[in-house]
């Protein structure tokens, strides 16, 4: 094992977390926190959770969050890990739908300078962030991981990416296929609400905004003339609105330049309407989720549409206007609205940093980096060539493309178009036509609609395309039970997604200091006494 200049290295003895401040329940699984060496001077923070069921045999998942510039450790706390922060940011409650119920889960903060990841200050500064560097560092980090945890050699391994992780994940899979340096048994990958083809995402905005009541009929009808002016069909379902726009390297939507006045007016109009996804008071991540509070906070200082679209979650909705709030539509200050501030506070508590083996000179933890979001070179807008390369390799793999149906940023419609196109162009036949899948928390409960699934596949490559009903951009946050059932069926290649996960979602016992005080015994007379009557 090679260590960093600070003496930090991936070491399963040193990195084991033996006590974590503020945990309110009995933790009965092992977990490890530390650093993995990547390219010279770069050190990626990791947090590994052993499976709560059969960790020596359970598959290994690598979770990659998007951004670009957002920490996977944030998603561990707010989405699919075993811990959720409490509103005070000082304690952790149990997530009974944690993905480590069925798998060993490895979270890596990537790229460098995200979360607790860092670059040595003894090395020349490197402020260039791009997909190639991110992929190279992840491959090296996985090599270091296997050196430290040889029990995972040749273990069934899956890469899962969310949002801009829809670029990280397939590019990492492609790199792993092309190298034998990482001794893992790559079985497949999954992408949740991923950016697979940015032009598909843009084209999906208009139908979804109109049918969800975000733009008016007049605004929607105004698109007809632009489609016909560009020589396209007047059927808006098939109009390529992206014909009128360009993306900057940092992901901003800009009107394309035309010499024709009509086309230029259309370009200006369509780019403005497309940007309304980010400037309206609706969350682009979940159309029907709102947050309320007494004191609105100022908007983010940047206007980068790419950063907005891929989770700059220092505050989930604040980047959409100064009057966005942070309570909840449940009127009780729900978890989706307090979780980001609480997570940031918890990770920066001195006792927590010490428990996680974070040196004092490592940067303050933030869920997302504005600097990386603005400076990350987003010059790959279409993952078609990556998918084609993976399929052409002949490697036997399974892929899961899943989307919450309430997301606008990376919509189910955009990823459906992408997946259907990949299947057609690579001669992957439809194995099972689109049908509803059913969710049951356990075998004794009635079934509810979980969403819809369509399956494609050949002997070597299979794709499951799934919608999760009622979820937004972060599926395991909005629909944790269905998300866990979906993952279980995918990992273990079960017949269909209706199979109930054979795991307990009962809460672990609270530690004694967090249990309610025993109630005093009362006589029947005392119990029936009326103390106040309005």
Secondary structure, 3 states (H helix, E strand, C coil): CCCCCCCCCCCCCCCECCCCCCECECCCCCEEEEEEECCCCEEEEEEEECCCCCCCCCCEEEEECCCCCECHHHHHHHHHCCEEECCCCCCEEECCCCHHHCCEEEEECCCCCCCCCEECCCCCCCCCEEHHHHHHHHHHHHHHHHHHCHHHCCCEEEEEEECCHHHHHHHHHHHHHCCCCCCCEEEEEEEECCCCEHHHHHHHHHHHHHHCCCCCHHHHHHHHHHHHHCCCCCCHHHCCHHHHEEECCCCCEEECCCCCHHHHHHHHHHHHHHHHHHHCCCCCCCCCCCCCCCCCCCCCCCCCHHHHHCCCCCCCCHHHCCCCCCCCCCCCCCHHHHHHHHHHHHHCCHHHHHHCCCCCCCCCCCCECHHHHHHEECCCCECHHHHHHHHHCCCCEEEEEEEECCCCCCCHHHHHHHHHHHHHHCCCEEEEEEEEEEECCCCCCCCEEEEEEEEEECCCEEEEEEEECCCCCCHHHHCHHHHHHHHHHHHCCCCCCCCCCCCCCCCCCECHHHCCCCCCCCCHHHHCCCCCCC
